[in-house]
Amino acid sequence: GTLAEIEDFQQQRRDERKYLYNSGLTNLQGEIDKSLQRIKDQGRERLAVIQGQYGMVQGLAQGVFN
């Protein structure tokens, strides 16, 4: 091939590598976001359970001391 064809081919390879690299990072960021959301959701669920248990204990304590 001509020099222009070789340069064009090399540029296409660079563009393909850049695309694959960037899409890999995007995919990784998506997985991190999903994991963080799962952790936040679990934390909220656990907090609700703890608050419910605390409310129950508080109610029992009021019944005992009143």
LUMGU-144789 format. One record per residue (C-alpha): residue number from 1; residue in one letter; chain; x, z, y. Coordinates in steps of 0.1 Angstrom, whole numbers, plus 5000, padded with zeros to 4 digits. Example, Ala and Ser with C-alpha at 12.3 -4.5 7.8 and 13.67 -1.06 7.14 Angstrom:
SITE, 1, A, A, 5123, 5078, 4955
SITE, 2, S, A, 5137, 5071, 4989
***
This chain:
SITE, 1, G, A, 5000, 5000, 5000
SITE, 2, T, A, 5009, 4997, 5036
SITE, 3, L, A, 5022, 5026, 5057
SITE, 4, A, A, 4987, 5030, 5074
SITE, 5, E, A, 4970, 5031, 5039
SITE, 6, I, A, 4994, 5058, 5027
SITE, 7, E, A, 4989, 5079, 5059
SITE, 8, D, A, 4952, 5075, 5056
SITE, 9, F, A, 4953, 5086, 5019
SITE, 10, Q, A, 4974, 5116, 5029
SITE, 11, Q, A, 4950, 5125, 5056
SITE, 12, Q, A, 4921, 5123, 5032
SITE, 13, R, A, 4939, 5147, 5008
SITE, 14, R, A, 4946, 5171, 5037
SITE, 15, D, A, 4909, 5170, 5047
SITE, 16, E, A, 4898, 5176, 5012
SITE, 17, R, A, 4921, 5206, 5008
SITE, 18, K, A, 4909, 5220, 5041
SITE, 19, Y, A, 4873, 5215, 5031
SITE, 20, L, A, 4879, 5233, 4997
SITE, 21, Y, A, 4898, 5261, 5014
SITE, 22, N, A, 4871, 5267, 5040
SITE, 23, S, A, 4842, 5265, 5015
SITE, 24, G, A, 4860, 5290, 4993
SITE, 25, L, A, 4863, 5314, 5023
SITE, 26, T, A, 4826, 5308, 5032
SITE, 27, N, A, 4816, 5316, 4996
SITE, 28, L, A, 4838, 5347, 4995
SITE, 29, Q, A, 4823, 5359, 5028
SITE, 30, G, A, 4788, 5354, 5013
SITE, 31, E, A, 4797, 5375, 4983
SITE, 32, I, A, 4811, 5402, 5006
SITE, 33, D, A, 4780, 5402, 5027
SITE, 34, K, A, 4758, 5405, 4996
SITE, 35, S, A, 4779, 5434, 4983
SITE, 36, L, A, 4777, 5452, 5016
SITE, 37, Q, A, 4740, 5447, 5018
SITE, 38, R, A, 4736, 5461, 4982
SITE, 39, I, A, 4757, 5492, 4992
SITE, 40, K, A, 4736, 5497, 5024
SITE, 41, D, A, 4703, 5494, 5004
SITE, 42, Q, A, 4715, 5519, 4977
SITE, 43, G, A, 4726, 5543, 5005
SITE, 44, R, A, 4692, 5541, 5021
SITE, 45, E, A, 4675, 5546, 4987
SITE, 46, R, A, 4697, 5576, 4980
SITE, 47, L, A, 4691, 5591, 5015
SITE, 48, A, A, 4653, 5588, 5010
SITE, 49, V, A, 4656, 5606, 4976
SITE, 50, I, A, 4677, 5634, 4992
SITE, 51, Q, A, 4653, 5637, 5021
SITE, 52, G, A, 4623, 5639, 4998
SITE, 53, Q, A, 4640, 5666, 4977
SITE, 54, Y, A, 4649, 5685, 5008
SITE, 55, G, A, 4613, 5683, 5020
SITE, 56, M, A, 4601, 5696, 4987
SITE, 57, V, A, 4626, 5725, 4987
SITE, 58, Q, A, 4616, 5733, 5023
SITE, 59, G, A, 4580, 5733, 5013
SITE, 60, L, A, 4586, 5756, 4984
SITE, 61, A, A, 4607, 5779, 5006
SITE, 62, Q, A, 4580, 5782, 5032
SITE, 63, G, A, 4555, 5790, 5004
SITE, 64, V, A, 4577, 5818, 4991
SITE, 65, F, A, 4585, 5833, 5024
SITE, 66, N, A, 4551, 5831, 5041
***
